[in-house]
């Protein structure tokens, strides 16, 4: 029942990326994104979102051949999808292993990492200069493993201290994140202080490859003016002033 990826079915994504690229010119980067094979497989197997992932975790032990087939097929399809997004105008692509943190580190090495590597290796063969970022929610125990996938940047969730992340991963790889998104429900002074704290820690241990971001997505109900202030503070914050 597995079918090859048909990017023409996602033509609206390509059209949106192309139009965005024309609109922003060189003022901003246009980002693409995908879910990781493991994360998408959780929806395929569970049929919906889950809190305990019982069905797919049971499959790891009871039917590993079928799960491997699903993950390999998904990785191949996602490789084509990333290439499609880049060709349509995406200048960097983020891989969201949103439910990778639901796996033990050992299981992540078996059931998530290899399939992410298939995507990274495949994209790097055809688009070697396009930066790839890997984010996994609840990834405190996975950081060093994530860095071995070949991606250019690691996204940290808010549960990892940015300075600790920099020390653990070193200076050769870029970091993204990781302001707690709940801070955007606070006042502007608190938002500014937290942004500056994360930026300061982002260059700890001599590192400077840091892309400021939240440690997860913008939460439902977040005031738009708070999001605007987050960006404004970011743009007006300089390393020399910290």
Sine and cosine of phi, psi and omega as CSV:
sin_phi,cos_phi,sin_psi,cos_psi,sin_omega,cos_omega
0.00,0.00,-0.15,0.99,0.01,-1.00
-0.97,0.25,0.72,-0.69,-0.05,-1.00
-0.85,-0.53,0.46,-0.89,0.02,-1.00
-0.90,0.43,0.42,-0.91,0.05,-1.00
-0.92,0.39,0.74,-0.67,0.06,-1.00
-0.89,-0.46,1.00,-0.07,-0.09,-1.00
-0.89,0.45,-0.40,0.92,0.01,-1.00
-0.90,0.43,-0.38,0.92,0.07,-1.00
-0.95,0.33,-0.30,0.95,0.02,-1.00
-0.95,-0.32,0.49,0.87,-0.07,-1.00
-0.84,0.54,-0.52,0.86,-0.01,-1.00
-0.90,0.43,-0.51,0.86,0.06,-1.00
-0.92,0.39,-0.72,0.69,0.03,-1.00
-0.88,0.48,-0.66,0.75,0.00,-1.00
-0.91,0.42,-0.65,0.76,0.00,-1.00
-0.90,0.43,-0.70,0.72,0.01,-1.00
-0.89,0.45,-0.67,0.74,0.00,-1.00
-0.90,0.44,-0.69,0.72,0.00,-1.00
-0.92,0.40,-0.65,0.76,0.05,-1.00
-0.88,0.48,-0.68,0.74,-0.02,-1.00
-0.88,0.47,-0.66,0.75,0.03,-1.00
-0.91,0.41,-0.63,0.77,-0.09,-1.00
-0.93,0.36,-0.71,0.70,-0.12,-0.99
-1.00,0.04,-0.32,0.95,-0.02,-1.00
0.84,0.55,-0.78,-0.62,0.02,-1.00
-0.99,-0.17,0.19,0.98,-0.04,-1.00
-0.97,0.24,-0.55,0.83,-0.03,-1.00
-0.58,-0.81,0.35,-0.94,0.08,-1.00
-1.00,0.03,0.58,-0.82,0.07,-1.00
-0.99,-0.16,0.83,-0.56,-0.09,-1.00
-0.96,-0.29,0.65,-0.76,0.15,-0.99
-0.95,-0.31,0.20,-0.98,0.05,-1.00
-0.40,-0.92,0.41,-0.91,0.10,-0.99
-0.62,-0.78,0.33,-0.94,0.24,-0.97
-0.99,0.11,0.43,-0.90,0.03,-1.00
-0.97,0.24,0.31,-0.95,0.06,-1.00
-0.83,0.56,-0.71,0.70,-0.01,-1.00
-0.88,0.48,-0.72,0.69,-0.04,-1.00
-0.89,0.45,-0.69,0.73,0.04,-1.00
-0.92,0.39,-0.57,0.82,0.01,-1.00
-0.91,0.42,-0.50,0.86,0.03,-1.00
-0.89,0.46,-0.60,0.80,0.03,-1.00
-0.96,0.29,-0.59,0.81,0.02,-1.00
-0.89,0.45,-0.72,0.69,-0.09,-1.00
-0.99,0.17,-0.70,0.71,-0.02,-1.00
-0.97,0.24,-0.46,0.89,-0.03,-1.00
0.99,0.12,-0.07,1.00,-0.01,-1.00
-0.15,-0.99,0.02,-1.00,0.10,-0.99
-0.93,0.38,0.41,-0.91,-0.07,-1.00
-0.59,-0.80,0.33,-0.95,0.09,-1.00
-0.98,-0.22,-0.45,0.89,-0.07,-1.00
-0.87,-0.49,-0.24,0.97,0.08,-1.00
0.82,0.57,0.69,0.73,-0.07,-1.00
-0.90,0.44,-0.68,0.73,-0.11,-0.99
-0.92,0.38,-0.74,0.68,-0.05,-1.00
-0.96,0.28,-0.55,0.83,0.05,-1.00
-0.93,0.36,-0.58,0.81,0.09,-1.00
-0.91,0.41,-0.62,0.79,0.02,-1.00
-0.88,0.47,-0.52,0.86,0.02,-1.00
-0.82,0.57,-0.55,0.84,-0.06,-1.00
-0.98,-0.20,-0.56,0.83,-0.10,-1.00
-1.00,0.01,-0.47,0.88,-0.04,-1.00
-0.52,-0.85,0.88,0.48,-0.08,-1.00
-0.90,0.44,-0.47,0.89,-0.01,-1.00
-0.91,0.41,-0.67,0.74,0.02,-1.00
-0.92,0.39,-0.68,0.74,0.00,-1.00
-0.90,0.44,-0.66,0.75,0.05,-1.00
-0.86,0.50,-0.67,0.75,0.01,-1.00
-0.89,0.45,-0.67,0.74,0.03,-1.00
-0.89,0.46,-0.71,0.70,-0.06,-1.00
-0.93,0.38,-0.66,0.75,0.02,-1.00
-0.90,0.43,-0.70,0.71,0.00,-1.00
-0.89,0.46,-0.69,0.73,0.01,-1.00
-0.90,0.44,-0.64,0.76,0.02,-1.00
-0.89,0.46,-0.66,0.75,0.03,-1.00
-0.90,0.44,-0.68,0.74,0.01,-1.00
-0.91,0.41,-0.66,0.75,-0.02,-1.00
-0.93,0.37,-0.54,0.84,0.07,-1.00
-0.87,0.50,-0.71,0.70,0.03,-1.00
-0.91,0.42,-0.59,0.80,-0.02,-1.00
-0.93,0.37,-0.63,0.77,0.05,-1.00
-0.90,0.44,-0.71,0.70,0.03,-1.00
-0.85,0.53,-0.66,0.75,0.03,-1.00
-0.87,0.49,-0.69,0.72,0.01,-1.00
-0.90,0.43,-0.67,0.74,0.01,-1.00
-0.90,0.43,-0.71,0.70,0.00,-1.00
-0.90,0.45,-0.41,0.91,-0.02,-1.00
-1.00,0.05,-0.19,0.98,0.05,-1.00
0.68,-0.74,-0.17,0.99,0.02,-1.00
-0.92,0.38,0.73,-0.68,-0.03,-1.00
-0.98,-0.20,-0.18,0.98,0.11,-0.99
-0.39,-0.92,0.46,-0.89,-0.03,-1.00
-0.73,-0.68,0.71,-0.70,0.04,-1.00
-0.96,-0.28,0.72,-0.69,0.06,-1.00
-0.99,-0.17,0.88,-0.48,-0.01,-1.00
-0.99,-0.14,0.98,-0.22,0.15,-0.99
-1.00,-0.03,0.89,0.45,-0.20,-0.98
-0.83,0.55,-0.57,0.82,-0.05,-1.00
-0.95,-0.32,0.29,0.96,0.08,-1.00
-0.89,0.45,-0.52,0.85,0.00,-1.00
-0.94,0.35,-0.14,0.99,0.08,-1.00
-0.98,0.17,-0.18,0.98,0.02,-1.00
-0.99,-0.11,0.49,-0.87,0.18,-0.98
-0.92,0.40,0.39,-0.92,0.03,-1.00
-0.81,0.59,-0.65,0.76,0.01,-1.00
-0.91,0.41,-0.70,0.71,0.03,-1.00
-0.92,0.39,-0.56,0.83,0.05,-1.00
-0.89,0.46,-0.62,0.79,0.03,-1.00
-0.88,0.48,-0.50,0.86,-0.07,-1.00
-1.00,-0.05,-0.66,0.75,-0.21,-0.98
-0.94,-0.33,-0.09,1.00,0.06,-1.00
-0.81,-0.58,-0.81,0.59,-0.09,-1.00
-0.80,0.59,-0.77,0.64,-0.08,-1.00
-0.86,0.51,-0.55,0.84,-0.06,-1.00
-0.99,0.15,-0.50,0.87,0.16,-0.99
-0.91,0.41,-0.65,0.76,0.01,-1.00
-0.89,0.45,-0.58,0.81,0.06,-1.00
-0.85,0.53,-0.67,0.74,0.02,-1.00
-0.92,0.39,-0.75,0.66,-0.04,-1.00
-0.86,0.51,-0.74,0.68,-0.02,-1.00
-0.89,0.45,-0.67,0.75,-0.02,-1.00
-0.91,0.41,-0.67,0.74,0.00,-1.00
-0.94,0.35,-0.65,0.76,-0.02,-1.00
-0.91,0.41,-0.44,0.90,0.04,-1.00
-0.92,0.39,-0.59,0.81,-0.07,-1.00
-0.97,-0.23,-0.43,0.90,-0.03,-1.00
-0.70,-0.71,0.92,0.40,-0.16,-0.99
-0.91,0.41,-0.34,0.94,-0.07,-1.00
-0.99,-0.13,-0.02,1.00,-0.01,-1.00
-1.00,0.08,0.87,-0.49,-0.01,-1.00
-0.92,0.40,0.64,-0.77,0.05,-1.00
-0.86,-0.51,0.73,-0.68,0.03,-1.00
-0.92,-0.40,0.62,-0.78,0.06,-1.00
-0.88,-0.47,0.81,-0.58,0.05,-1.00
-0.83,-0.55,0.71,-0.71,0.12,-0.99
-0.73,-0.69,0.79,-0.61,0.02,-1.00
-0.95,0.30,0.69,-0.72,-0.04,-1.00
0.92,0.39,0.69,0.73,-0.18,-0.98
-0.98,-0.18,0.27,0.96,-0.05,-1.00
-0.81,0.58,-0.55,0.83,0.00,-1.00
-1.00,-0.01,0.07,1.00,-0.11,-0.99
-0.89,-0.45,-0.12,0.99,-0.22,-0.97
-0.80,0.61,-0.79,0.62,-0.04,-1.00
-0.89,0.46,-0.59,0.81,0.03,-1.00
-0.93,0.36,-0.64,0.77,0.01,-1.00
-0.87,0.49,-0.59,0.81,-0.05,-1.00
-0.93,0.36,-0.25,0.97,-0.01,-1.00
-1.00,0.01,0.06,1.00,-0.03,-1.00
-0.99,0.17,-0.25,0.97,-0.02,-1.00
0.99,-0.11,0.07,1.00,0.04,-1.00
-0.96,0.29,0.26,-0.97,-0.04,-1.00
-1.00,-0.04,-0.31,0.95,-0.11,-0.99
-0.51,-0.86,0.61,-0.79,0.06,-1.00
-0.92,-0.38,0.81,-0.58,0.08,-1.00
-1.00,0.03,0.78,-0.63,0.01,-1.00
-0.98,-0.18,0.67,-0.74,0.15,-0.99
-0.99,0.13,0.09,-1.00,-0.17,-0.99
-0.97,0.25,-0.12,0.99,-0.02,-1.00
-0.99,0.13,-0.12,0.99,0.02,-1.00
-0.95,-0.31,0.79,-0.62,0.07,-1.00
-0.92,0.39,0.74,-0.67,-0.08,-1.00
-0.86,0.51,-0.65,0.76,0.01,-1.00
-0.90,0.43,-0.64,0.77,0.04,-1.00
-0.91,0.42,-0.66,0.75,0.04,-1.00
-0.87,0.50,-0.67,0.74,0.01,-1.00
-0.90,0.44,-0.68,0.73,0.00,-1.00
-0.90,0.43,-0.64,0.77,-0.04,-1.00
-0.95,0.31,-0.56,0.83,-0.10,-1.00
-0.98,-0.18,-0.23,0.97,0.02,-1.00
0.99,0.15,-0.15,-0.99,-0.13,-0.99
-0.99,-0.16,-0.12,0.99,-0.13,-0.99
-0.99,0.14,-0.35,0.94,-0.04,-1.00
-0.92,-0.39,0.57,-0.82,0.03,-1.00
-0.98,0.21,0.47,-0.88,0.07,-1.00
-0.88,-0.47,0.53,-0.85,0.03,-1.00
-0.79,-0.61,0.65,-0.76,0.04,-1.00
0.81,-0.58,-0.39,-0.92,-0.21,0.98
-0.62,-0.79,0.80,0.59,0.01,-1.00
-0.92,0.39,0.75,-0.66,0.04,-1.00
-0.86,0.51,0.86,-0.51,-0.07,-1.00
-0.88,0.48,-0.34,0.94,-0.01,-1.00
-0.93,0.36,-0.35,0.94,-0.01,-1.00
-0.89,0.45,-0.38,0.92,-0.02,-1.00
-0.95,0.31,-0.13,0.99,0.13,-0.99
-1.00,-0.01,-0.03,1.00,-0.04,-1.00
-1.00,-0.06,-0.21,-0.98,0.00,-1.00
-1.00,0.08,0.21,-0.98,-0.09,-1.00
-0.89,0.45,-0.60,0.80,-0.01,-1.00
-0.89,0.46,-0.66,0.75,0.01,-1.00
-0.93,0.38,-0.63,0.78,0.04,-1.00
-0.89,0.45,-0.73,0.69,-0.01,-1.00
-0.87,0.49,-0.69,0.73,-0.03,-1.00
-0.89,0.45,-0.65,0.76,-0.02,-1.00
-0.94,0.33,-0.63,0.78,0.05,-1.00
-0.86,0.50,-0.74,0.67,-0.03,-1.00
-0.91,0.41,-0.59,0.81,0.04,-1.00
-0.89,0.46,-0.72,0.69,-0.02,-1.00
-0.92,0.39,-0.65,0.76,0.03,-1.00
-0.89,0.45,-0.70,0.72,0.01,-1.00
-0.87,0.49,-0.70,0.71,0.00,-1.00
-0.95,0.32,-0.44,0.90,0.00,-1.00
-0.90,0.43,-0.37,0.93,0.03,-1.00
-0.96,-0.29,0.25,0.97,0.05,-1.00
-0.89,0.45,0.41,-0.91,0.01,-1.00
0.87,0.49,0.44,0.90,0.08,-1.00
0.99,0.11,0.05,1.00,-0.03,-1.00
-0.99,0.15,0.48,-0.88,0.03,-1.00
-0.66,-0.75,0.00,1.00,0.00,-1.00
-1.00,0.03,1.00,0.09,-0.08,-1.00
-0.70,-0.71,0.79,-0.61,0.11,-0.99
-0.95,-0.30,0.93,-0.37,-0.01,-1.00
-0.92,0.40,0.70,-0.71,0.04,-1.00
-0.34,-0.94,0.13,-0.99,0.19,-0.98
-0.96,0.28,0.27,-0.96,0.06,-1.00
-1.00,0.08,0.09,1.00,0.11,-0.99
-0.15,-0.99,-0.16,-0.99,-0.04,-1.00
-0.96,0.27,0.18,-0.98,0.08,-1.00
-0.94,0.34,0.79,-0.61,-0.06,-1.00
-0.97,0.24,0.50,-0.87,0.03,-1.00
-0.85,0.52,0.74,-0.68,0.03,-1.00
1.00,-0.02,-0.01,1.00,0.02,-1.00
-0.89,0.45,0.76,-0.65,0.02,-1.00
-0.88,0.48,0.74,-0.68,-0.02,-1.00
-0.88,0.47,-0.57,0.82,-0.02,-1.00
-0.92,0.39,-0.46,0.89,0.06,-1.00
-0.95,0.32,-0.62,0.78,0.07,-1.00
-0.89,0.45,-0.68,0.73,0.03,-1.00
-0.87,0.48,-0.65,0.76,0.00,-1.00
-0.93,0.38,-0.58,0.81,0.07,-1.00
-0.84,0.55,-0.75,0.66,0.00,-1.00
-0.92,0.39,-0.66,0.75,-0.01,-1.00
-0.88,0.47,-0.68,0.73,0.03,-1.00
-0.89,0.45,-0.66,0.75,0.02,-1.00
-0.86,0.51,-0.76,0.65,-0.06,-1.00
-0.91,0.41,-0.47,0.88,-0.07,-1.00
-0.99,-0.14,0.05,1.00,-0.01,-1.00
-0.99,-0.13,0.82,-0.58,0.00,-1.00
-0.90,-0.44,0.59,-0.81,0.00,-1.00
-0.83,0.56,-0.63,0.77,-0.09,-1.00
-0.91,0.41,-0.31,0.95,-0.03,-1.00
-1.00,-0.06,-0.08,1.00,-0.06,-1.00
-1.00,-0.04,0.00,0.00,0.00,0.00
